[in-house]
Amino acid sequence: MSTTIDPNALPRAIVMRYDRGEIEFPTGGAPVVKQYTYQGCGLNVFGKSADFLGDPRFQRAHARGWAAAGKKARFIDDNRWIMHGALWAAGQAARLDGDFVECGVDTGMMSVAICDWLDFNRLDRDFWLFDTYRGIPEAQMSATERTGVAAWHNSHSYEDCFATAQANFAPWARCRLVRGEVPDSLASFPPDRRVAYLSLDMNIVAPEVAALAFFWDRLVPGAVVLLDDYAWATHRDQKMALDAFAADKGAMILSLPTGQGLLIR
C-alpha cells in the first residue's frame, strides 16, 4: 500500500528560529537565511549556536575590553567571536601553572577583557604585557609589510598609548607592562618563570616568530598559544612563518574562521 502526499497540503515553508538567527526551508527549494546569528570579524554565521553572546559574564568582559580600546574601537569590526576565542583560551590556561603573556597589547582591549573574565586578581600569577605602546617598529617590517596593513595601522590607529594602557590595567596588581621592542624587551621576563598562556598580536613576522621562539621552551605542557593575526589573508606572511616554526617543532596550528590561530604546546 502506498501513500500519496498532496503537495498542496504541505506548508509553503518551514521557518526555524534559533538564538538570534532564522532560516526558512521552502518546500521544493533551497534554505534561505532570513537572519544571521552573528555577523562580524569576517563571518556571516547562521545555523549555529552562539549562546555566549547572551552570557552576562561575557557581555561584561567584552564591554570592559571594548571600553579599553577607546577611540580606536572605530577601526574594529564586531569582534565578539574573536574575544570568545581569547576568553576560552585564557580560561583553559588558568587551569595550568604558569604566567600569562601577551606580545602586542596596545591599549589592552583583549587582555583587559581576560582580566575581567578570570577575575585576575584572584590568580596567583603575573600577566606580562609586552609592547612598544606606540605602534609597530618600522625597522622590523619587511619590504612587503612597509606597504601593507602594518603600515596602515601605524598611520591610522596607533599612537603613544602607554599612559592609557597603564590606566586600563591599574585594577590588576600583577599586570606587568613592559615597554620596548620585542624580542629585546623579553629580557625582562624572569628565566625561572613558565608560561601557561601566550598571545601574539604584533602584526608583522619578525617579532612574532622571535617571541614564539623565546617562549617555546618556557611553555608548560598544555599551554595555549593564541595567534591573533594568523588566518587573516592580509597577514599571510605571518601565517607561513609561524607554520614553518610549528612544523619544525612537530606541532600544527589550528586555523580558525575568526582569523585567529590556536596552538597547544
C-alpha positions as a Markdown table, in Angstrom:
| # | Residue | x | y | z |
|---|---|---|---|---|
| 1 | Met | 0.0 | 0.0 | 0.0 |
| 2 | Ser | 1.4 | 3.4 | -0.9 |
| 3 | Thr | 0.6 | 6.8 | 0.4 |
| 4 | Thr | 0.3 | 9.8 | -1.9 |
| 5 | Ile | 1.2 | 13.2 | -0.4 |
| 6 | Asp | -0.7 | 16.1 | -1.7 |
| 7 | Pro | 1.9 | 18.8 | -2.2 |
| 8 | Asn | -0.8 | 21.4 | -1.7 |
| 9 | Ala | -1.3 | 20.2 | 1.8 |
| 10 | Leu | 2.4 | 20.9 | 2.7 |
| 11 | Pro | 3.3 | 24.2 | 4.4 |
| 12 | Arg | 4.9 | 26.7 | 2.0 |
| 13 | Ala | 7.9 | 26.8 | 4.1 |
| 14 | Ile | 9.3 | 25.7 | 7.5 |
| 15 | Val | 10.9 | 28.5 | 9.4 |
| 16 | Met | 13.5 | 27.6 | 12.1 |
| 17 | Arg | 14.4 | 30.3 | 14.7 |
| 18 | Tyr | 17.4 | 29.7 | 17.0 |
| 19 | Asp | 19.4 | 32.1 | 19.2 |
| 20 | Arg | 19.4 | 35.2 | 17.1 |
| 21 | Gly | 19.1 | 33.5 | 13.7 |
| 22 | Glu | 16.4 | 32.5 | 11.4 |
| 23 | Ile | 16.4 | 30.1 | 8.4 |
| 24 | Glu | 13.5 | 29.4 | 6.0 |
| 25 | Phe | 13.2 | 25.9 | 4.4 |
| 26 | Pro | 10.8 | 26.4 | 1.5 |
| 27 | Thr | 9.1 | 23.4 | 0.0 |
| 28 | Gly | 11.0 | 22.3 | -3.1 |
| 29 | Gly | 13.6 | 24.9 | -2.7 |
| 30 | Ala | 17.0 | 25.6 | -1.0 |
| 31 | Pro | 17.2 | 27.0 | 2.5 |
| 32 | Val | 17.2 | 30.8 | 2.8 |
| 33 | Val | 18.9 | 32.7 | 5.6 |
| 34 | Lys | 16.5 | 35.3 | 6.8 |
| 35 | Gln | 18.6 | 36.5 | 9.8 |
| 36 | Tyr | 22.2 | 35.7 | 10.7 |
| 37 | Thr | 23.1 | 34.6 | 14.1 |
| 38 | Tyr | 26.2 | 36.7 | 14.0 |
| 39 | Gln | 28.0 | 39.0 | 11.6 |
| 40 | Gly | 31.4 | 40.3 | 12.4 |
| 41 | Cys | 35.2 | 39.6 | 12.2 |
| 42 | Gly | 34.7 | 38.5 | 8.6 |
| 43 | Leu | 32.0 | 35.9 | 9.5 |
| 44 | Asn | 28.4 | 35.5 | 8.4 |
| 45 | Val | 27.2 | 32.9 | 10.9 |
| 46 | Phe | 23.9 | 31.0 | 10.6 |
| 47 | Gly | 22.6 | 27.7 | 11.8 |
| 48 | Lys | 25.0 | 27.7 | 14.7 |
| 49 | Ser | 24.5 | 28.1 | 18.5 |
| 50 | Ala | 26.0 | 31.3 | 19.9 |
| 51 | Asp | 24.9 | 31.2 | 23.5 |
| 52 | Phe | 27.9 | 33.1 | 24.7 |
| 53 | Leu | 26.6 | 36.3 | 23.0 |
| 54 | Gly | 23.9 | 36.4 | 25.7 |
| 55 | Asp | 26.0 | 35.4 | 28.6 |
| 56 | Pro | 26.1 | 38.4 | 31.1 |
| 57 | Arg | 29.6 | 37.5 | 32.2 |
| 58 | Phe | 30.8 | 37.5 | 28.6 |
| 59 | Gln | 29.0 | 40.7 | 27.9 |
| 60 | Arg | 30.6 | 42.4 | 30.9 |
| 61 | Ala | 34.1 | 41.3 | 29.9 |
| 62 | His | 33.6 | 42.3 | 26.3 |
| 63 | Ala | 32.2 | 45.7 | 27.3 |
| 64 | Arg | 35.2 | 46.3 | 29.5 |
| 65 | Gly | 37.6 | 45.3 | 26.8 |
| 66 | Trp | 35.8 | 47.4 | 24.2 |
| 67 | Ala | 36.0 | 50.4 | 26.6 |
| 68 | Ala | 39.8 | 49.9 | 26.9 |
| 69 | Ala | 40.1 | 50.3 | 23.1 |
| 70 | Gly | 38.8 | 53.9 | 23.4 |
| 71 | Lys | 38.7 | 55.8 | 20.2 |
| 72 | Lys | 40.5 | 53.0 | 18.4 |
| 73 | Ala | 37.2 | 51.0 | 18.6 |
| 74 | Arg | 36.1 | 52.8 | 15.5 |
| 75 | Phe | 38.5 | 50.8 | 13.4 |
| 76 | Ile | 37.4 | 47.5 | 14.9 |
| 77 | Asp | 34.6 | 45.3 | 13.5 |
| 78 | Asp | 32.2 | 43.4 | 15.8 |
| 79 | Asn | 34.9 | 41.2 | 17.4 |
| 80 | Arg | 32.8 | 39.3 | 19.9 |
| 81 | Trp | 33.5 | 35.9 | 18.4 |
| 82 | Ile | 37.3 | 36.7 | 18.4 |
| 83 | Met | 37.0 | 37.7 | 22.0 |
| 84 | His | 35.1 | 34.5 | 22.8 |
| 85 | Gly | 38.0 | 32.5 | 21.5 |
| 86 | Ala | 40.5 | 34.5 | 23.6 |
| 87 | Leu | 38.5 | 34.2 | 26.7 |
| 88 | Trp | 38.2 | 30.4 | 26.2 |
| 89 | Ala | 41.9 | 30.2 | 25.6 |
| 90 | Ala | 42.6 | 32.1 | 28.8 |
| 91 | Gly | 40.2 | 30.0 | 30.8 |
| 92 | Gln | 42.0 | 26.8 | 29.7 |
| 93 | Ala | 45.3 | 28.3 | 30.6 |
| 94 | Ala | 44.1 | 29.4 | 34.0 |
| 95 | Arg | 43.8 | 25.7 | 34.9 |
| 96 | Leu | 47.6 | 25.3 | 34.4 |
| 97 | Asp | 50.5 | 26.6 | 36.4 |
| 98 | Gly | 52.3 | 29.5 | 34.7 |
| 99 | Asp | 52.2 | 33.1 | 33.9 |
| 100 | Phe | 50.2 | 34.8 | 31.2 |
| 101 | Val | 52.0 | 36.7 | 28.4 |
| 102 | Glu | 50.7 | 39.0 | 25.6 |
| 103 | Cys | 53.1 | 40.4 | 23.0 |
| 104 | Gly | 51.3 | 43.2 | 21.1 |
| 105 | Val | 49.0 | 44.9 | 23.7 |
| 106 | Asp | 48.2 | 48.4 | 22.5 |
| 107 | Thr | 45.6 | 49.8 | 24.9 |
| 108 | Gly | 44.8 | 46.4 | 26.2 |
| 109 | Met | 41.4 | 45.5 | 24.8 |
| 110 | Met | 41.8 | 41.7 | 24.7 |
| 111 | Ser | 43.8 | 41.4 | 27.9 |
| 112 | Val | 41.6 | 43.7 | 29.9 |
| 113 | Ala | 38.6 | 41.5 | 28.9 |
| 114 | Ile | 40.6 | 38.5 | 30.0 |
| 115 | Cys | 41.5 | 40.0 | 33.4 |
| 116 | Asp | 37.8 | 40.8 | 33.9 |
| 117 | Trp | 36.7 | 37.3 | 32.7 |
| 118 | Leu | 39.1 | 35.5 | 35.0 |
| 119 | Asp | 39.0 | 37.9 | 37.9 |
| 120 | Phe | 42.7 | 38.0 | 37.5 |
| 121 | Asn | 43.5 | 39.4 | 41.0 |
| 122 | Arg | 42.4 | 36.0 | 42.4 |
| 123 | Leu | 45.0 | 34.1 | 40.3 |
| 124 | Asp | 48.5 | 33.5 | 41.7 |
| 125 | Arg | 50.4 | 34.5 | 38.6 |
| 126 | Asp | 51.6 | 37.5 | 36.6 |
| 127 | Phe | 50.4 | 38.8 | 33.3 |
| 128 | Trp | 53.3 | 40.1 | 31.2 |
| 129 | Leu | 52.3 | 42.7 | 28.7 |
| 130 | Phe | 55.0 | 43.5 | 26.1 |
| 131 | Asp | 54.6 | 46.3 | 23.6 |
| 132 | Thr | 56.2 | 49.4 | 22.2 |
| 133 | Tyr | 52.9 | 51.1 | 23.2 |
| 134 | Arg | 53.4 | 53.4 | 20.2 |
| 135 | Gly | 52.9 | 51.2 | 17.2 |
| 136 | Ile | 54.8 | 48.8 | 15.0 |
| 137 | Pro | 58.6 | 49.3 | 14.7 |
| 138 | Glu | 59.2 | 50.1 | 11.0 |
| 139 | Ala | 62.7 | 48.8 | 11.3 |
| 140 | Gln | 61.3 | 45.3 | 11.9 |
| 141 | Met | 59.0 | 45.4 | 8.9 |
| 142 | Ser | 59.8 | 43.6 | 5.7 |
| 143 | Ala | 59.6 | 45.5 | 2.4 |
| 144 | Thr | 56.1 | 43.9 | 1.8 |
| 145 | Glu | 55.0 | 44.9 | 5.3 |
| 146 | Arg | 56.1 | 48.5 | 4.8 |
| 147 | Thr | 53.4 | 48.9 | 2.1 |
| 148 | Gly | 50.8 | 46.6 | 3.7 |
| 149 | Val | 48.3 | 46.6 | 6.6 |
| 150 | Ala | 51.0 | 47.1 | 9.2 |
| 151 | Ala | 52.0 | 50.4 | 7.7 |
| 152 | Trp | 48.3 | 51.4 | 7.6 |
| 153 | His | 47.8 | 50.6 | 11.3 |
| 154 | Asn | 50.8 | 52.9 | 12.1 |
| 155 | Ser | 49.3 | 55.7 | 10.1 |
| 156 | His | 45.7 | 55.4 | 11.2 |
| 157 | Ser | 45.3 | 53.6 | 14.5 |
| 158 | Tyr | 48.5 | 53.6 | 16.5 |
| 159 | Glu | 49.9 | 56.4 | 18.7 |
| 160 | Asp | 51.7 | 56.6 | 22.1 |
| 161 | Cys | 49.2 | 54.8 | 24.4 |
| 162 | Phe | 51.4 | 53.8 | 27.3 |
| 163 | Ala | 49.6 | 56.0 | 29.9 |
| 164 | Thr | 46.2 | 54.8 | 28.6 |
| 165 | Ala | 47.3 | 51.1 | 28.9 |
| 166 | Gln | 48.7 | 51.8 | 32.4 |
| 167 | Ala | 45.3 | 53.2 | 33.5 |
| 168 | Asn | 43.4 | 50.3 | 31.9 |
| 169 | Phe | 45.4 | 47.7 | 33.7 |
| 170 | Ala | 45.6 | 49.5 | 37.0 |
| 171 | Pro | 42.9 | 47.4 | 38.7 |
| 172 | Trp | 45.1 | 44.3 | 38.4 |
| 173 | Ala | 48.2 | 44.5 | 40.6 |
| 174 | Arg | 50.0 | 41.7 | 38.8 |
| 175 | Cys | 49.7 | 43.0 | 35.3 |
| 176 | Arg | 53.3 | 44.0 | 34.3 |
| 177 | Leu | 53.6 | 46.3 | 31.4 |
| 178 | Val | 57.0 | 46.2 | 29.7 |
| 179 | Arg | 57.7 | 48.9 | 27.2 |
| 180 | Gly | 60.1 | 48.2 | 24.3 |
| 181 | Glu | 60.6 | 46.3 | 21.1 |
| 182 | Val | 60.2 | 42.5 | 21.1 |
| 183 | Pro | 62.4 | 40.5 | 21.3 |
| 184 | Asp | 64.8 | 42.8 | 23.1 |
| 185 | Ser | 62.2 | 43.6 | 25.8 |
| 186 | Leu | 61.7 | 39.9 | 26.6 |
| 187 | Ala | 64.9 | 40.0 | 28.6 |
| 188 | Ser | 62.7 | 41.4 | 31.4 |
| 189 | Phe | 61.0 | 38.0 | 31.7 |
| 190 | Pro | 62.5 | 36.0 | 34.6 |
| 191 | Pro | 64.4 | 33.0 | 33.3 |
| 192 | Asp | 62.9 | 30.7 | 36.0 |
| 193 | Arg | 59.2 | 31.5 | 35.2 |
| 194 | Arg | 57.0 | 29.4 | 33.0 |
| 195 | Val | 54.1 | 30.3 | 30.7 |
| 196 | Ala | 50.5 | 28.9 | 30.5 |
| 197 | Tyr | 49.1 | 31.5 | 28.1 |
| 198 | Leu | 50.8 | 33.2 | 25.2 |
| 199 | Ser | 49.1 | 35.7 | 22.9 |
| 200 | Leu | 50.9 | 37.1 | 19.9 |
| 201 | Asp | 49.4 | 40.1 | 18.1 |
| 202 | Met | 52.2 | 42.2 | 16.6 |
| 203 | Asn | 51.0 | 42.3 | 13.0 |
| 204 | Ile | 54.4 | 41.5 | 11.4 |
| 205 | Val | 56.6 | 38.5 | 11.0 |
| 206 | Ala | 59.9 | 39.2 | 12.7 |
| 207 | Pro | 58.9 | 39.9 | 16.4 |
| 208 | Glu | 56.2 | 37.2 | 16.4 |
| 209 | Val | 58.5 | 34.4 | 15.3 |
| 210 | Ala | 61.2 | 35.7 | 17.7 |
| 211 | Ala | 58.7 | 35.8 | 20.6 |
| 212 | Leu | 57.4 | 32.3 | 19.9 |
| 213 | Ala | 61.0 | 31.0 | 19.8 |
| 214 | Phe | 61.8 | 32.8 | 23.0 |
| 215 | Phe | 58.8 | 31.4 | 24.9 |
| 216 | Trp | 58.6 | 27.9 | 23.3 |
| 217 | Asp | 60.7 | 26.1 | 26.0 |
| 218 | Arg | 59.1 | 28.1 | 28.7 |
| 219 | Leu | 55.6 | 26.9 | 27.8 |
| 220 | Val | 54.2 | 24.4 | 30.2 |
| 221 | Pro | 52.6 | 21.2 | 28.8 |
| 222 | Gly | 49.1 | 22.1 | 27.6 |
| 223 | Ala | 49.9 | 25.8 | 27.4 |
| 224 | Val | 47.7 | 27.8 | 25.0 |
| 225 | Val | 49.3 | 29.9 | 22.2 |
| 226 | Leu | 46.8 | 32.3 | 20.6 |
| 227 | Leu | 47.8 | 34.0 | 17.3 |
| 228 | Asp | 45.6 | 36.9 | 16.6 |
| 229 | Asp | 46.5 | 37.7 | 13.0 |
| 230 | Tyr | 47.3 | 34.1 | 11.9 |
| 231 | Ala | 44.5 | 33.3 | 9.4 |
| 232 | Trp | 43.8 | 36.8 | 8.0 |
| 233 | Ala | 44.6 | 37.0 | 4.4 |
| 234 | Thr | 46.3 | 40.3 | 5.0 |
| 235 | His | 48.8 | 38.6 | 7.3 |
| 236 | Arg | 49.7 | 35.7 | 5.0 |
| 237 | Asp | 53.5 | 36.1 | 5.6 |
| 238 | Gln | 52.9 | 35.7 | 9.4 |
| 239 | Lys | 51.0 | 32.5 | 8.8 |
| 240 | Met | 53.6 | 31.0 | 6.6 |
| 241 | Ala | 56.4 | 31.9 | 9.0 |
| 242 | Leu | 54.5 | 30.6 | 12.1 |
| 243 | Asp | 53.6 | 27.4 | 10.2 |
| 244 | Ala | 57.2 | 26.8 | 9.4 |
| 245 | Phe | 58.2 | 27.3 | 13.1 |
| 246 | Ala | 55.5 | 25.0 | 14.3 |
| 247 | Ala | 56.3 | 22.3 | 11.8 |
| 248 | Asp | 60.0 | 22.4 | 12.9 |
| 249 | Lys | 58.8 | 21.7 | 16.4 |
| 250 | Gly | 56.5 | 18.8 | 15.3 |
| 251 | Ala | 53.4 | 20.9 | 16.0 |
| 252 | Met | 50.5 | 22.2 | 13.9 |
| 253 | Ile | 48.5 | 25.4 | 14.2 |
| 254 | Leu | 44.7 | 25.3 | 14.1 |
| 255 | Ser | 43.3 | 27.9 | 11.7 |
| 256 | Leu | 40.1 | 29.5 | 13.0 |
| 257 | Pro | 37.5 | 31.2 | 10.9 |
| 258 | Thr | 37.8 | 34.3 | 13.2 |
| 259 | Gly | 41.2 | 34.9 | 11.7 |
| 260 | Gln | 43.0 | 33.5 | 14.8 |
| 261 | Gly | 45.4 | 30.6 | 15.1 |
| 262 | Leu | 45.5 | 28.2 | 18.0 |
| 263 | Leu | 48.4 | 26.1 | 19.2 |
| 264 | Ile | 48.5 | 23.8 | 22.2 |
| 265 | Arg | 52.0 | 23.1 | 23.5 |
